[in-house]
Amino acid sequence: MTLVQVSICDKGKTIILIADRMVSSSMGEFIQYEKEGNASKLYVYNKNAVGFAGSVPDIIKIKRRIKEKDDIEEFLNGVIEIMKTIKDEALDRTISVESIWKNKEEFITNLPICPKPLKDLIFAKNATFRLHMNCLIAGFDKNGDAKIYLLNNEYEINDITDFHYYSVGSGSPFSLLFFDQEEYNENCKLNEGLYFAYRAKKTAESHIGVGAKTDIVILRNGSEAINISASDPLIKKLESFYIGEVRKLHSLREKIFEQINLEGN
């Protein structure tokens, strides 16, 4: 129940990430709910950025461990290794709680004497463990080319650069549909790309699970990243432009309706 969106513009020299602030939280094992947080879900690490969609605890576990890398592929691999480490830590906790052994190494060593029900329990918990999150990762490779990746909670990597735009979360169908209908082109200038990205996010708000607050990160090859928070005056200006456009469209439609006269046919 959220939106994280990425798009390439300025002939591949710029990447724009946009996200709402909706996150998943829980009270115990069975009570889960959505809320609009106070902080951005977009994080910049030198030349790269990550947009998270998912559970607050799992997002925090990953973002705190991420290290800055210049190359996007190295950065991506670093995030995957963090996710695998978190899974190994969860397995160690399961072993220490459910058995007399402390970690995976001791468990494997004593596997021949481990009771089958306990063995099955630990293997099953390890097999079904998932981080409750997906993320979009964006940056530039060693050749200076823009790259965007989708990384899910099963460590599956999808290079989505050739699509030039993508989104995840409950609002993603609306976001992607806007880009498609507008025939978005990655060669457009930054100011055009920024407004298109904002309009796509506003379209995604058609889904009840997408929050109203908007954060933006702009990555430009060879320049420092630009963070635009939900409280930034530029967001208010983009919102004003959007409202003005919608009002003009409604006014134009009213004029069109007036000219449609079925009785005269």
Helices and strands as residue ranges (DSSP letters): E 4-9, G 10-12, E 14-19, E 22-27, E 31-36, E 42-45, E 48-54, H 56-63, H 72-98, H 104-109, G 111-113, H 116-128, E 133-140, E 146-151, E 157-159, G 161-163, E 165-168, H 172-181, H 190-204, E 215-220, E 226-228, H 233-259, G 262-264
